[in-house]
Amino acid sequence: MTKAKRRKKKPGRPGAGATTPNPVEGQREVVILALALLGMGITGYLTVAAWMRSTPAFCAEGAGCDLIQQSQWSSFLGLPIALWGFALYAVLAAIAFAMPPRLKRWRRLWMVAFVGVSVSVYLTAVGWFTLDAFCGWCLASLATIAAILAAVFLRRPGSAPGMPWSQWLLRSAGAGLVLVAALHLVASDLLSRPEDPRLAALAVHLEESGVRYYGASWCPACRQQSRLFGAASERLPYVECSPGGRGTPMARVCTSAGIASYPTWIIRGRRFEEVLRPRELAQLSGFDWERHSE
């Protein structure tokens, strides 16, 4: 008897029952990872600027970036909106770097990037139509997240099991819409509490005492001032100095009063060019704050 020679198995060839590893499958999403790191740099810098209450670089005080950074849309749930953006880019970077299954990775990258683009477009539109301002840093972040979404779309698997592309797109759009709606509700005070009787009484007292509160519709500090009164802000003796919007001539009544900045309060002949808290306004105008306490 002769011993059968053991032959070493040769690596399978394509089409011979063996599969060759696809270099793309195991490849990290290098482009997406690089863009996500860039986005983290942009939003991280804006977060530090927001916490330090400083004007971002290449942005003059009172310019578009400064107005947007001071507006009610600059924060969400008490945290800078830039910090939320930083977290979103960090999630994208983590998915691109550490999630090997291609289909699962693609779906999560698409969902997160689509939500990020939705929020970024919404905030850009708010700055344009509501604040009449643009922020170069914000536009850079919008371009970055849009580039990530485009890169993810180009890497979409041609044929993949599971949900059809159209349904997946609708689900992504729904998630983005829900988040944008929540952000709009919070920033627009649509979920604000009912009118506070004491703040309402103070606002009426200010009106009856001849106090005047000069401001502009696009002024972030004026919005901050009005938000201190909540629903009672409608009763304040407010004078609109920029009826035509930002960059238009000041109203004659404000020019005659010598208004130079917003907000400006004139109380008993004294001028205050700053945001004043309700208790301060009560003291300056002679309103009995304690007597009207609940």
Residue, then its C-alpha position, 0 to 999 in steps of 0.5 A: m500500500t502506498k501512502a496517500k500524499r496530503r496536498k495543501k489546499k490552495p487558496g480558492r479562486p473567485g468563482a471556485g467556491a471561495t470568497t475573496p475579501n473585499p478591501v472596501e468592506g474592511q476599510r475605515e471610512v477615512v474621508i468621513l472620519a476626517l470630515a467628522l474630525l474637522g466638524m469637531g474642531i469647528t464646533g469645539y471652538l464655538t463651544v469654548a467661545a460660547w462658554m467664555r462669552s467671547t466673540p469667535a475669531f474673524c467675527a466683529e462684535g455685533a456682526g452676524c456670528d455675534l448675533i447668532q451666538q447671543s440668540q435663543w437659538s444658540s442653546f438647547l436644553g441649557l447647553p450651547i448648540a455648538l456642543w450638541g454639534f460636537a457630540l454629533y460629529a463625535v458620534l459620526a467619527a466613532i461610527a466611521f472608525a469602530m463599526p466594521p459591518r458595512l451595511k449597519r455602519w452605513r445606515r447609522l452614518w446616514m441617519v446621524a448625518f441626515v439629522g445633522v444636515s436637517v438641524s444645520v439647515y434649520l439654524t441657517a434659515v433662522g439666522w437668515f430670515t429671523l436674525d438677518a445674520f449669517c455666521g461664517w463658522c456656522l456655514a463652515s459646519l453646514a458645509t462639513i456635515a453636508a459633505i459627510l452626508a454626500a460621502v455617505f450617500l455615494r457609499r450606499p450599498g447597491s443592493a442590501p437586504g432589509m428596508p427599501w431605500s425610499q422607506w429608509l429615506l422617509r424614516s431619516a426625514g421623519a427623525g430630522l423633522v422631529l428634532v427640528a420641531a423640538l428645537h423650534l418649540v423650545a427656542s420659540d417659547l411655544l412651550s412657555r408657562p402661563e403669564d406670571p401675575r407678578l410679572a404682569a403687574l410689574a409690566v403694567h406698572l412700568e407702562e403706567s409710570g412712563v417707563r420706556y423700553y427701546g429695542a429692536s426685533w433682531c436684537p439678541a439682548c432684547r429677546q433675552q430681556s423679553r424672555l425674563f418676563g415670559a408671557a407678560s412681555e407683551r405688556l411691557p412698554y416696548v418701543e421698536c427702533s428697527p421696524g424695517g429690520r437689521g441695517t435699516p434706518m432707526a425709527r424717528v422716536c428712537t432717534s429723538a430719544g438718543i438711543a445708541s444701543y439695545p436694549t435701552w431703558i429710560i426710567r424716571g429720567r435715568r438711562f440704562e443700556e443693559v438687560l435688567r432683571p424684573r426685580e431690578l426694574a421693580q426697585l428702579s421704578g418704585f414697584d412693590w415687588e414683595r407685596h405682589s409675591e404669590 
